[in-house]
Amino acid sequence: MNKSYILRIGLASIVAVLSILAFLGIFYQIKVFDIQLVALLQRVLIDFSLGIVIFLLGLFLLTFLFGRFYCSTLCPLGILQEFLMFVFRRKNSLKKNLPYKYFIAALVLGFLIGGTAFLVRLIDPYTLFGSAMSGALFGLVVLFLIAVLVWFKGRWFCSNLCPVGTLLGLISKFAVNKIYIDADKCVSCGACASKCPTGSIDYKQKTVDNETCVKCLNCLRKCPKSAISFGMHKNKNVPFSQSRRKFLIGGAAVGVLLLAAKGSVLLAKSAVEKFKKVIIPAGAKNLDDFANRCLNCNLCVQNCPMKIIKKADGDYPVVHIDYTDGFCDYDCHRCSEVCPSGAIERISLAEKRKTQIGVALVDESKCIKCGLCVMKCPRQIIKREDGGYPQISADECIGCGACQNTCPVDAIAVVPVEKQKVL
């Protein structure tokens, strides 16, 4: 069992290092974020391809076979909380499995299924991790609050707030392999419970709540009598409770899910109307859909070599392009490569070079006819005849901002298009 624990710690450490390197923009060849549950679900909803569905079903199958290893091994925010628990070295106690978490998950996932990520951005563990790692104020504040929760309650966020944990917990409850306590060996010393980050162990009753258990395997390592095991249970002394209350809660949660999915359609249309029109990355398709689909993990922000992709602000609720200090490199489509949720579609460099994300306009009252924009245009579609003003073809301009960036008198500005198209 110590070998299993070491293996889990090793895998979690690799994921942690890869996650940090990805958000530092150093290395993202092994795309660990492509298997984040909400990002996967979003990709299934946006682009229903066989490969993505297999990934999602594979994640559910892994949980059905072995329980919530995802939460302790693959979730970057879960790994971060485990690190905080190691630093704080706090003892834990039994915690209630609170029923309201099912309604939170139903509401959040219902809105996502209905077409908007506005709610999921506030609570999805991957999104919160990315927001904090990129230095966004919201992410840093939430990370501080989670750290406070870890100090007082351990991984309470994972067991009673996180919609991903709730969904995987429902599957883990019926997992083939679970954590069990051998009542004949257990001496009720409480060593296992004191190290359980989710408070899932009742050492007095000698039971484990495998729904909230994140399979960190700390209990197996700490038990002095080897009374805790992980695998298929032989004694069958923990029957599944089919109480009427649980069925009522489940039915009500399903009702919330359906209502949220239906109501989110209206929210998706109205929530973006008040925001300013901005330029969005190639592959994001159109302004309204992108505003509802982007998770705001900020991975594209951190990996943009030109640093023109900016975080959400008061003008627009998700990441967007700002040409104030740069332009979009004609030979780069990094944002399309790194986006795990499909909000920015994965397009080839050749397609990106033909995707119109904006149109450049010339203010002739400012233009000094220097011709620098003509030389800088990567598509060579800016014409200037007989020393006159530069003429930009709206049918050929992709809105990369190179001309705007090179203009010495700010006579050129790129305006967004409502819907992107491939020229």
VMD Tcl script that draws the C-alpha trace (Angstrom):
set ca {
  {0.00 0.00 0.00}
  {2.95 2.31 0.60}
  {3.95 1.62 -3.01}
  {0.46 2.70 -4.14}
  {0.78 5.87 -2.10}
  {4.22 6.64 -3.53}
  {2.92 6.01 -7.05}
  {0.02 8.42 -6.50}
  {2.29 11.07 -5.02}
  {4.69 10.66 -7.94}
  {1.93 11.08 -10.53}
  {0.43 14.05 -8.67}
  {3.88 15.68 -8.51}
  {4.33 15.28 -12.27}
  {0.91 16.84 -12.90}
  {1.75 19.70 -10.52}
  {5.06 20.44 -12.27}
  {3.47 20.27 -15.73}
  {0.67 22.58 -14.57}
  {3.10 25.17 -13.24}
  {5.26 25.02 -16.38}
  {2.15 25.42 -18.56}
  {1.02 28.57 -16.77}
  {4.53 29.98 -16.88}
  {4.41 29.53 -20.64}
  {7.51 27.32 -20.55}
  {6.23 23.86 -21.50}
  {2.86 22.54 -22.56}
  {3.59 19.64 -24.85}
  {1.98 17.13 -22.46}
  {-1.47 18.68 -22.22}
  {-2.61 17.76 -18.72}
  {-5.47 20.25 -18.85}
  {-7.13 18.41 -21.74}
  {-8.34 15.83 -19.21}
  {-9.86 18.34 -16.78}
  {-13.50 17.31 -16.40}
  {-15.24 20.64 -17.07}
  {-12.95 21.41 -20.01}
  {-13.70 17.95 -21.44}
  {-17.43 18.39 -20.93}
  {-17.29 21.79 -22.59}
  {-15.48 20.33 -25.60}
  {-18.09 17.59 -25.90}
  {-20.84 20.23 -25.93}
  {-19.02 22.41 -28.48}
  {-17.49 19.76 -30.71}
  {-19.11 16.35 -30.32}
  {-16.27 14.21 -31.67}
  {-15.62 10.55 -30.92}
  {-12.15 11.15 -29.51}
  {-13.36 13.70 -26.96}
  {-16.28 11.51 -25.90}
  {-13.89 8.57 -25.38}
  {-11.70 10.75 -23.14}
  {-14.70 11.81 -21.06}
  {-16.07 8.28 -20.75}
  {-12.59 7.06 -19.90}
  {-12.44 9.52 -17.00}
  {-15.81 8.28 -15.73}
  {-14.70 4.66 -16.13}
  {-11.51 5.32 -14.18}
  {-13.64 6.76 -11.37}
  {-16.04 3.82 -11.48}
  {-13.17 1.37 -11.17}
  {-10.99 3.13 -8.61}
  {-12.91 6.06 -7.10}
  {-11.97 9.74 -7.01}
  {-8.26 9.44 -7.85}
  {-8.86 12.33 -10.25}
  {-9.26 14.70 -7.30}
  {-5.95 13.77 -5.67}
  {-3.87 13.06 -8.76}
  {-5.11 14.94 -11.84}
  {-6.86 18.05 -10.49}
  {-4.30 20.87 -10.04}
  {-6.41 22.66 -7.41}
  {-6.81 19.39 -5.50}
  {-3.05 18.83 -5.58}
  {-2.51 22.40 -4.39}
  {-4.86 21.85 -1.44}
  {-3.00 18.67 -0.54}
  {0.24 20.64 -0.52}
  {-1.36 23.25 1.75}
  {-2.50 20.49 4.11}
  {1.06 19.18 4.27}
  {2.31 22.69 5.08}
  {-0.39 23.39 7.69}
  {-0.15 19.90 9.26}
  {-3.65 20.16 10.73}
  {-5.50 17.19 12.17}
  {-8.89 16.38 10.64}
  {-12.17 15.13 11.97}
  {-15.32 13.53 10.58}
  {-17.31 15.86 8.34}
  {-20.90 15.64 7.16}
  {-21.72 14.95 3.55}
  {-23.96 17.96 3.01}
  {-26.86 17.51 0.53}
  {-26.86 21.07 -0.83}
  {-23.75 20.27 -2.88}
  {-25.93 18.27 -5.29}
  {-27.98 21.38 -6.03}
  {-24.83 23.47 -6.56}
  {-23.52 20.90 -9.03}
  {-26.90 20.63 -10.77}
  {-27.18 24.41 -11.13}
  {-23.61 24.90 -12.41}
  {-23.58 21.93 -14.78}
  {-27.12 22.74 -15.96}
  {-26.02 26.22 -17.01}
  {-22.98 24.75 -18.77}
  {-25.12 22.24 -20.67}
  {-27.54 25.05 -21.55}
  {-24.80 27.02 -23.26}
  {-23.06 29.33 -20.80}
  {-20.01 28.98 -18.55}
  {-20.82 32.09 -16.50}
  {-21.48 30.06 -13.34}
  {-18.90 27.34 -13.81}
  {-16.15 29.99 -14.08}
  {-16.86 30.91 -10.46}
  {-16.38 27.44 -8.99}
  {-14.70 25.02 -11.42}
  {-11.43 23.84 -9.76}
  {-9.35 23.97 -12.96}
  {-10.60 27.47 -13.80}
  {-9.91 28.72 -10.26}
  {-6.40 27.27 -10.37}
  {-5.70 28.92 -13.71}
  {-7.14 32.23 -12.57}
  {-4.93 32.21 -9.47}
  {-1.81 31.06 -11.32}
  {-2.20 33.86 -13.88}
  {-2.45 36.45 -11.11}
  {-6.09 37.40 -11.73}
  {-7.56 39.15 -8.68}
  {-10.62 36.90 -8.52}
  {-8.50 33.76 -8.60}
  {-6.14 35.03 -5.92}
  {-9.03 35.98 -3.61}
  {-10.69 32.58 -4.05}
  {-7.37 30.81 -3.51}
  {-6.93 32.68 -0.24}
  {-10.43 31.66 0.87}
  {-9.72 28.03 -0.06}
  {-6.47 28.18 1.91}
  {-8.47 29.38 4.93}
  {-10.89 26.49 4.40}
  {-7.98 24.06 4.24}
  {-6.64 25.43 7.54}
  {-9.93 24.93 9.36}
  {-11.74 22.21 7.41}
  {-9.22 20.36 5.23}
  {-10.43 19.69 1.69}
  {-13.97 20.80 2.50}
  {-14.19 22.57 -0.86}
  {-13.62 19.25 -2.64}
  {-16.20 17.33 -0.63}
  {-18.98 19.90 -0.26}
  {-18.65 22.67 -2.86}
  {-16.84 21.51 -5.98}
  {-19.28 20.43 -8.73}
  {-16.61 18.22 -10.29}
  {-16.07 16.46 -6.97}
  {-19.81 16.03 -6.50}
  {-20.27 14.46 -9.93}
  {-17.29 12.14 -9.54}
  {-18.37 11.36 -5.97}
  {-21.69 9.99 -7.19}
  {-19.78 7.60 -9.45}
  {-17.20 6.82 -6.78}
  {-19.98 5.81 -4.41}
  {-20.55 2.76 -6.58}
  {-16.89 2.20 -7.48}
  {-15.61 -1.35 -7.88}
  {-12.62 -0.68 -5.61}
  {-13.09 1.31 -2.40}
  {-11.43 2.13 0.90}
  {-12.59 -0.21 3.69}
  {-11.88 -0.73 7.38}
  {-11.45 -4.26 8.72}
  {-13.49 -4.17 11.93}
  {-11.59 -7.17 13.35}
  {-8.22 -5.45 13.04}
  {-9.22 -1.85 13.78}
  {-8.55 -0.61 17.34}
  {-10.30 2.76 16.79}
  {-7.12 4.75 17.43}
  {-8.21 7.49 15.01}
  {-4.84 7.76 13.24}
  {-6.50 7.28 9.86}
  {-9.20 9.88 10.48}
  {-6.70 12.50 11.63}
  {-4.97 12.29 8.25}
  {-8.09 12.16 6.09}
  {-8.26 15.48 4.17}
  {-12.01 15.22 3.49}
  {-13.11 13.89 6.89}
  {-14.53 10.78 5.23}
  {-13.51 8.30 7.95}
  {-15.66 7.50 10.97}
  {-13.17 5.49 13.00}
  {-15.66 4.92 15.80}
  {-18.19 3.27 13.48}
  {-15.33 1.90 11.35}
  {-16.80 3.14 8.08}
  {-15.53 5.21 5.16}
  {-17.61 7.54 2.99}
  {-16.24 6.62 -0.43}
  {-18.34 9.32 -2.06}
  {-16.29 12.12 -0.49}
  {-13.03 10.15 -0.23}
  {-10.49 11.47 -2.76}
  {-8.31 8.34 -2.61}
  {-5.22 10.12 -1.31}
  {-4.29 6.83 0.45}
  {-2.98 8.66 3.53}
  {-5.10 6.43 5.76}
  {-3.53 3.23 4.41}
  {-0.09 4.57 5.15}
  {-0.91 5.75 8.66}
  {-2.87 2.79 10.02}
  {-0.62 1.01 12.61}
  {-2.65 -2.22 12.39}
  {-3.03 -2.45 8.61}
  {-6.78 -2.46 9.16}
  {-7.55 -0.25 6.16}
  {-7.49 -1.62 2.65}
  {-8.22 -0.46 -0.86}
  {-9.89 -2.89 -3.24}
  {-13.03 -4.95 -3.70}
  {-14.87 -5.38 -0.42}
  {-15.43 -8.96 0.65}
  {-17.54 -8.70 3.76}
  {-20.40 -6.69 2.24}
  {-21.22 -5.13 5.59}
  {-21.75 -1.63 4.24}
  {-25.07 -1.87 2.34}
  {-26.25 0.81 -0.03}
  {-28.88 2.96 1.64}
  {-31.98 3.53 -0.49}
  {-33.62 6.00 1.86}
  {-36.58 8.01 0.65}
  {-34.77 11.23 1.59}
  {-31.91 10.46 -0.80}
  {-34.30 9.74 -3.64}
  {-36.10 13.03 -3.00}
  {-32.83 14.95 -2.97}
  {-31.72 13.21 -6.17}
  {-35.00 13.94 -7.90}
  {-34.93 17.59 -6.84}
  {-31.32 17.95 -8.05}
  {-32.28 16.54 -11.45}
  {-35.13 19.07 -11.57}
  {-32.68 21.90 -10.84}
  {-30.37 20.61 -13.57}
  {-33.16 20.65 -16.18}
  {-34.44 24.08 -15.13}
  {-30.91 25.51 -15.14}
  {-30.23 24.09 -18.60}
  {-33.41 25.70 -19.91}
  {-32.96 29.01 -18.09}
  {-29.33 29.38 -19.13}
  {-30.37 29.79 -22.76}
  {-31.91 33.14 -21.86}
  {-28.89 34.11 -19.76}
  {-26.49 33.19 -22.56}
  {-28.24 35.63 -24.89}
  {-28.71 38.53 -22.49}
  {-25.54 38.40 -20.37}
  {-23.21 39.56 -23.14}
  {-25.33 42.40 -24.52}
  {-23.92 45.02 -22.15}
  {-20.29 44.32 -23.02}
  {-18.18 46.17 -25.53}
  {-17.28 44.57 -28.84}
  {-13.69 43.32 -28.69}
  {-11.30 41.28 -30.81}
  {-11.11 37.60 -29.86}
  {-8.51 34.96 -30.87}
  {-8.72 33.14 -34.18}
  {-10.83 30.02 -33.74}
  {-13.14 31.62 -31.16}
  {-15.79 31.99 -33.90}
  {-18.04 34.81 -32.62}
  {-18.24 37.25 -29.73}
  {-21.41 36.02 -28.04}
  {-20.57 32.31 -28.15}
  {-17.02 32.91 -26.95}
  {-18.24 35.02 -24.04}
  {-20.38 32.08 -22.94}
  {-17.90 29.29 -23.65}
  {-14.53 30.54 -22.41}
  {-13.68 29.21 -18.94}
  {-11.33 32.10 -18.14}
  {-8.56 29.73 -17.13}
  {-6.14 32.26 -18.70}
  {-3.90 29.55 -20.13}
  {-3.92 31.33 -23.50}
  {-3.05 34.60 -21.75}
  {0.01 33.05 -20.14}
  {1.15 31.29 -23.32}
  {0.67 34.10 -25.84}
  {4.21 35.02 -26.98}
  {3.11 38.50 -28.07}
  {1.23 39.15 -24.79}
  {-1.76 40.60 -26.60}
  {-4.37 38.28 -25.06}
  {-5.70 39.94 -21.93}
  {-7.72 38.72 -18.97}
  {-11.40 39.43 -18.48}
  {-12.25 42.99 -17.46}
  {-15.17 45.37 -17.22}
  {-15.37 45.70 -21.00}
  {-15.63 41.98 -21.75}
  {-16.27 39.02 -19.41}
  {-13.61 36.66 -20.80}
  {-10.14 36.80 -22.35}
  {-9.75 38.97 -25.44}
  {-7.16 40.67 -27.64}
  {-5.73 44.13 -27.02}
  {-3.37 45.61 -29.63}
  {-2.22 48.51 -27.47}
  {1.26 47.08 -26.98}
  {1.60 44.50 -29.74}
  {0.03 42.55 -32.57}
  {-0.87 38.96 -33.45}
  {2.12 37.15 -34.93}
  {1.21 35.83 -38.39}
  {3.25 32.68 -37.71}
  {1.70 31.82 -34.34}
  {-1.48 30.03 -33.29}
  {-0.43 29.15 -29.76}
  {-3.75 30.11 -28.16}
  {-5.54 27.63 -30.40}
  {-3.08 24.91 -29.42}
  {-3.37 25.33 -25.65}
  {-7.11 25.97 -25.10}
  {-8.43 22.82 -23.38}
  {-12.13 23.67 -23.47}
  {-12.69 24.19 -27.19}
  {-13.71 27.81 -26.70}
  {-10.82 28.55 -29.06}
  {-11.08 25.87 -31.72}
  {-7.92 23.98 -32.62}
  {-7.14 25.22 -36.08}
  {-4.02 24.83 -38.19}
  {-1.56 27.66 -38.73}
  {-2.61 27.83 -42.36}
  {-6.26 28.31 -41.35}
  {-5.35 30.82 -38.69}
  {-3.54 32.92 -41.30}
  {-6.80 33.16 -43.24}
  {-9.17 33.71 -40.30}
  {-10.55 37.23 -40.11}
  {-10.78 38.38 -36.50}
  {-10.98 42.09 -37.28}
  {-10.57 44.71 -40.00}
  {-8.00 47.51 -40.07}
  {-9.24 51.03 -40.85}
  {-7.17 54.07 -41.83}
  {-7.87 57.54 -40.44}
  {-6.69 59.73 -43.29}
  {-6.82 62.85 -41.10}
  {-3.90 61.40 -39.09}
  {-2.05 59.44 -41.76}
  {1.32 60.88 -42.87}
  {1.63 58.53 -45.88}
  {4.85 56.99 -44.61}
  {4.08 53.58 -46.08}
  {5.29 51.57 -43.09}
  {1.97 49.73 -42.87}
  {2.37 48.57 -46.48}
  {5.73 46.98 -45.66}
  {4.58 45.46 -42.38}
  {1.39 43.72 -43.61}
  {2.10 39.95 -43.62}
  {-0.59 39.31 -46.27}
  {0.55 42.17 -48.51}
  {-3.00 43.45 -48.93}
  {-2.37 47.14 -48.13}
  {-1.92 49.17 -51.31}
  {-0.61 52.72 -51.72}
  {-0.61 54.22 -55.17}
  {1.19 57.37 -56.31}
  {2.17 58.35 -52.76}
  {-1.44 58.49 -51.66}
  {-3.14 57.16 -48.55}
  {-2.88 53.41 -47.87}
  {-5.92 51.39 -48.95}
  {-6.82 48.26 -46.95}
  {-9.05 45.62 -48.51}
  {-11.70 44.64 -45.98}
  {-12.25 41.37 -47.85}
  {-8.61 40.34 -47.40}
  {-7.58 41.85 -44.05}
  {-7.49 39.37 -41.13}
  {-7.10 42.05 -38.44}
  {-3.73 40.88 -37.09}
  {-2.86 44.41 -35.94}
  {0.63 44.51 -37.49}
  {-0.18 47.70 -39.39}
  {-1.69 49.33 -36.32}
  {1.37 48.44 -34.26}
  {3.82 49.87 -36.78}
  {1.95 53.12 -37.52}
  {3.92 56.00 -35.89}
  {0.94 58.36 -35.65}
  {-1.86 56.00 -34.57}
  {-3.69 56.46 -37.85}
  {-4.71 52.81 -38.10}
  {-7.09 50.94 -35.80}
  {-8.36 47.37 -36.00}
  {-12.04 46.94 -35.29}
  {-13.57 43.55 -34.36}
  {-15.87 41.51 -36.56}
  {-19.07 40.11 -35.08}
  {-18.38 36.67 -36.49}
  {-15.05 35.30 -37.64}
  {-14.69 33.85 -41.13}
  {-12.00 32.11 -43.13}
  {-11.04 34.24 -46.13}
}
mol new
graphics top color blue
foreach p $ca { graphics top sphere $p radius 0.5 }
foreach p [lrange $ca 0 end-1] q [lrange $ca 1 end] { graphics top cylinder $p $q radius 0.2 }
display resetview
